[in-house]
Amino acid sequence: MAQENKYFIEPENAAEMARLLKLDRLLTRAMGGPLGERSQEELENIQDVLDIASGPGGWALEVANTYRFMRVTGIDISEIMVRYANGLAESSGRSNAHFRRIDALSLPLAFPDQSFDLINARLIVGFMPTTFWPQFLKECQRILRPGGILRLTECEGGMIGVTTSVGCEILSRAGMLALHRAGQSFTPNDALLGSMTVLPSLLRRTGYQDVRHVAHAIDWSINTPWYDACCQNALIGFRLLKPFLLKHRAITEEDFRLAYQRMEQDFQAEDFCGMWYFVTVSGTNSPG
């Protein structure tokens, strides 16, 4: 039975689709490519790829374009994003990529056993309740082939990491509080998400082998190459996040307005600094 949609931003939203397209490009570049941590030998053993919560298809299409021998399937709950991604795949001649509207919270997923060599998911804490993770990891084991790879990328520091902006930090803290109240953070308080901390252990406890992690950091301080893209992600993202924050009483309407205005001003300060932290955690399915 499908569960309540937990995504913290309305998925059928054109502004969110545009934000995710830019975010996909930013993260993929910062991480050294769509599968930058994998050796050439490992890549040669990957033929069928699943991207969970693929959004408008940014990462999946990058894989399909970079590794033409791979067949890539993306799934997402959003109808407009799936339509857009399929249209982009068709117009760019990427016949090795296609997208389906599937809710990742509705198990079992509509794939036969042992369908994929690699499953990817990025930033899914935004809709995945912590209590759902054990079932989700088991389901990925079912549809992974023996020796297949589960690859998860999560961040710490909320929408945009840690900054010197008073306004941004107020909104980030409200986001942490809202996720905590929604049951979507792993820590016992609302200070951090905790996903980067617990994912390696969750994979090991579920039975994945060769659990690895690779850390990434994006310096988006003023006058850096990442500054403009991250500023836009924060400004658009927090506007879209506002209903979720208000729903969980993490901030008032007036305090949100004041913090957002302060954030806009802070981003222009000549000494503004921002750093966004990510970890990619991967594990290998049992050989059988």
C-alpha positions as CSV (number, residue, x, y, z in Angstrom):
1,M,0.0,0.0,0.0
2,A,1.4,3.4,-0.9
3,Q,2.4,5.5,2.1
4,E,1.8,9.2,2.7
5,N,4.1,11.4,0.5
6,K,6.8,12.7,2.8
7,Y,8.6,14.8,0.4
8,F,9.3,18.2,2.0
9,I,8.7,20.1,-1.3
10,E,5.6,19.6,-3.5
11,P,6.9,17.3,-6.3
12,E,4.5,18.5,-9.0
13,N,6.2,21.9,-9.1
14,A,7.9,23.4,-12.1
15,A,10.2,25.6,-9.9
16,E,11.3,22.5,-8.0
17,M,12.0,20.8,-11.2
18,A,14.2,23.7,-12.3
19,R,16.0,23.7,-9.0
20,L,16.7,20.0,-9.1
21,L,18.1,20.2,-12.6
22,K,20.6,22.8,-11.5
23,L,21.3,20.9,-8.3
24,D,22.0,17.7,-10.2
25,R,24.6,19.4,-12.3
26,L,26.2,21.1,-9.4
27,L,26.5,17.9,-7.3
28,T,27.7,15.7,-10.2
29,R,30.5,18.2,-11.1
30,A,31.5,18.5,-7.4
31,M,31.7,14.7,-7.0
32,G,33.9,14.2,-10.0
33,G,31.3,12.9,-12.4
34,P,28.2,10.7,-12.1
35,L,30.2,7.7,-10.8
36,G,33.5,9.4,-10.1
37,E,34.5,7.2,-7.2
38,R,34.3,3.9,-9.2
39,S,37.3,2.3,-11.0
40,Q,37.2,1.5,-14.7
41,E,37.1,-2.2,-13.9
42,E,34.0,-1.7,-11.7
43,L,32.3,0.4,-14.3
44,E,32.7,-2.2,-16.9
45,N,30.7,-4.6,-14.8
46,I,27.7,-2.3,-14.6
47,Q,25.1,-2.6,-17.3
48,D,21.7,-1.9,-15.7
49,V,21.3,1.1,-13.5
50,L,18.3,2.3,-11.4
51,D,18.1,5.9,-10.2
52,I,15.6,6.3,-7.3
53,A,13.9,9.7,-6.9
54,S,15.4,10.7,-10.3
55,G,13.6,14.0,-10.5
56,P,13.9,15.6,-13.9
57,G,16.6,13.0,-14.8
58,G,19.8,15.0,-14.4
59,W,22.0,12.3,-12.9
60,A,20.5,9.4,-14.9
61,L,21.0,11.2,-18.2
62,E,24.5,12.1,-17.3
63,V,25.2,8.4,-16.7
64,A,23.5,7.4,-20.0
65,N,25.6,10.0,-21.9
66,T,28.9,9.2,-20.2
67,Y,28.6,5.4,-20.2
68,R,26.8,4.5,-23.4
69,F,26.9,0.8,-22.7
70,M,24.8,1.2,-19.6
71,R,21.0,1.0,-19.5
72,V,19.5,3.6,-17.1
73,T,16.1,3.6,-15.5
74,G,14.9,6.5,-13.4
75,I,11.9,6.4,-11.1
76,D,10.1,9.4,-9.4
77,I,6.8,10.1,-7.8
78,S,6.3,13.3,-9.9
79,E,4.5,13.0,-13.2
80,I,5.8,16.3,-14.6
81,M,9.4,15.3,-13.8
82,V,9.1,11.9,-15.4
83,R,7.5,13.4,-18.6
84,Y,10.3,16.0,-18.7
85,A,13.0,13.4,-18.2
86,N,11.7,11.1,-20.9
87,G,11.3,14.1,-23.3
88,L,14.9,15.1,-22.6
89,A,16.2,11.6,-23.2
90,E,14.3,11.4,-26.5
91,S,15.4,14.8,-27.7
92,S,19.0,14.2,-26.8
93,G,19.1,10.7,-28.4
94,R,19.6,8.8,-25.2
95,S,17.8,5.6,-26.0
96,N,19.6,3.9,-23.1
97,A,17.7,6.0,-20.6
98,H,14.0,5.9,-19.7
99,F,11.9,7.0,-16.7
100,R,8.8,5.7,-15.0
101,R,6.4,7.2,-12.4
102,I,6.9,5.0,-9.4
103,D,6.6,5.9,-5.7
104,A,9.7,4.7,-3.9
105,L,7.7,4.4,-0.7
106,S,5.4,1.9,-2.2
107,L,7.0,-1.5,-1.8
108,P,7.7,-3.9,-3.5
109,L,9.0,-1.8,-6.4
110,A,7.7,-2.9,-9.8
111,F,10.9,-4.7,-10.9
112,P,11.7,-8.4,-10.9
113,D,14.4,-9.9,-8.6
114,Q,18.0,-9.2,-9.6
115,S,17.2,-6.5,-12.2
116,F,20.1,-4.1,-11.6
117,D,23.8,-3.9,-11.3
118,L,23.7,-0.5,-9.5
119,I,21.1,1.4,-7.6
120,N,21.7,5.1,-7.0
121,A,19.8,7.6,-4.8
122,R,20.8,11.1,-3.8
123,L,19.3,13.2,-1.0
124,I,16.3,11.0,-0.3
125,V,16.1,11.9,3.4
126,G,13.8,14.6,2.0
127,F,11.0,12.0,1.7
128,M,12.2,8.8,3.5
129,P,11.1,8.4,7.1
130,T,13.8,6.9,9.2
131,T,11.6,3.9,10.1
132,F,11.3,3.0,6.4
133,W,15.0,2.7,5.7
134,P,15.4,-1.0,6.8
135,Q,12.6,-2.0,4.4
136,F,14.0,0.1,1.6
137,L,17.5,-1.3,1.9
138,K,16.1,-4.9,1.9
139,E,14.1,-4.1,-1.2
140,C,17.2,-2.8,-3.0
141,Q,18.9,-6.1,-2.1
142,R,16.0,-7.9,-3.8
143,I,16.3,-6.1,-7.1
144,L,20.1,-5.9,-7.1
145,R,22.0,-8.7,-8.8
146,P,24.5,-10.7,-6.7
147,G,27.5,-8.4,-6.3
148,G,25.4,-5.3,-7.4
149,I,26.1,-1.9,-5.8
150,L,23.8,0.3,-3.7
151,R,25.0,3.9,-3.9
152,L,23.6,6.6,-1.6
153,T,24.6,10.2,-1.3
154,E,23.4,12.4,1.6
155,C,24.4,15.7,3.0
156,E,24.6,17.4,6.4
157,G,23.8,21.0,7.1
158,G,20.3,21.1,5.6
159,M,19.4,22.8,2.4
160,I,22.8,24.3,1.7
161,G,25.3,23.3,4.4
162,V,26.9,25.6,7.0
163,T,27.2,29.3,6.4
164,T,28.1,32.6,8.0
165,S,24.7,34.0,7.2
166,V,22.5,34.6,10.2
167,G,19.3,34.3,8.1
168,C,20.4,31.2,6.3
169,E,21.2,29.5,9.6
170,I,17.8,30.4,11.1
171,L,16.1,28.8,8.1
172,S,18.4,25.8,8.1
173,R,17.7,25.2,11.8
174,A,14.0,25.4,11.1
175,G,14.4,22.8,8.4
176,M,16.2,20.5,10.8
177,L,13.4,20.9,13.4
178,A,10.7,20.3,10.8
179,L,12.4,17.1,9.6
180,H,12.9,15.9,13.2
181,R,9.2,16.5,13.9
182,A,8.3,14.6,10.7
183,G,10.4,11.6,11.7
184,Q,12.9,12.1,8.9
185,S,16.2,12.7,10.8
186,F,18.4,10.2,12.6
187,T,19.6,12.2,15.6
188,P,17.8,12.4,18.9
189,N,17.5,16.2,18.6
190,D,17.0,18.8,15.9
191,A,20.6,19.9,15.5
192,L,21.6,17.6,12.6
193,L,20.1,15.2,10.1
194,G,22.5,12.4,11.0
195,S,22.1,10.5,7.8
196,M,25.8,10.7,6.9
197,T,26.6,9.2,10.3
198,V,24.2,6.2,10.3
199,L,24.1,5.1,6.6
200,P,27.3,2.9,6.6
201,S,26.0,1.1,9.7
202,L,22.6,0.6,8.3
203,L,24.1,-0.9,5.1
204,R,26.3,-3.3,7.2
205,R,23.4,-4.4,9.4
206,T,21.2,-5.1,6.4
207,G,23.9,-7.4,5.0
208,Y,25.7,-5.3,2.4
209,Q,29.4,-6.0,2.0
210,D,32.4,-3.9,1.1
211,V,30.7,-0.8,2.6
212,R,32.6,2.3,1.5
213,H,32.3,6.0,1.9
214,V,33.6,9.0,0.0
215,A,33.4,12.5,1.4
216,H,32.8,15.7,-0.6
217,A,32.8,19.4,0.3
218,I,31.6,22.3,-1.8
219,D,33.1,25.6,-0.8
220,W,30.6,28.2,-2.0
221,S,31.9,31.3,-0.3
222,I,31.7,34.6,-2.2
223,N,33.9,34.8,-5.2
224,T,34.2,31.0,-5.6
225,P,33.0,29.1,-8.7
226,W,30.1,27.5,-6.7
227,Y,28.8,30.7,-5.2
228,D,26.1,31.7,-7.7
229,A,24.7,28.2,-8.1
230,C,24.5,27.5,-4.3
231,C,23.0,30.9,-3.6
232,Q,20.2,30.2,-6.1
233,N,19.6,26.8,-4.7
234,A,19.2,28.3,-1.2
235,L,17.0,31.2,-2.3
236,I,14.7,29.0,-4.4
237,G,14.8,26.0,-2.1
238,F,13.8,27.8,1.1
239,R,10.9,29.5,-0.7
240,L,9.6,26.1,-1.7
241,L,10.4,24.6,1.7
242,K,8.3,27.2,3.5
243,P,5.0,25.3,3.6
244,F,6.8,22.3,5.1
245,L,8.3,24.5,7.8
246,L,5.0,26.1,8.6
247,K,3.2,22.8,8.7
248,H,5.5,21.5,11.3
249,R,5.5,24.8,13.3
250,A,9.3,25.1,12.9
251,I,9.0,28.8,12.2
252,T,6.3,31.5,12.0
253,E,5.4,33.3,8.8
254,E,6.8,36.6,10.1
255,D,10.1,35.0,11.3
256,F,10.5,33.2,8.0
257,R,10.0,36.5,6.1
258,L,12.6,38.3,8.3
259,A,15.1,35.4,8.1
260,Y,14.8,35.2,4.3
261,Q,15.4,38.9,3.9
262,R,18.4,38.7,6.2
263,M,19.7,35.7,4.2
264,E,19.5,37.7,0.9
265,Q,21.5,40.5,2.5
266,D,24.0,38.2,4.1
267,F,24.8,36.4,0.8
268,Q,26.0,39.8,-0.6
269,A,28.5,40.4,2.3
270,E,32.1,40.6,1.1
271,D,33.2,38.1,3.8
272,F,30.3,35.6,3.3
273,C,31.4,32.0,3.6
274,G,29.5,28.7,2.9
275,M,30.5,25.0,3.0
276,W,28.3,22.1,2.0
277,Y,29.2,18.6,3.1
278,F,28.2,15.3,1.4
279,V,29.1,11.6,1.8
280,T,28.5,8.9,-0.8
281,V,28.0,5.6,0.9
282,S,28.0,2.4,-1.1
283,G,27.7,-1.3,-0.4
284,T,27.8,-4.5,-2.4
285,N,24.9,-7.0,-2.4
286,S,25.8,-10.5,-1.2
287,P,27.2,-12.7,-4.0
288,G,24.5,-15.2,-3.1
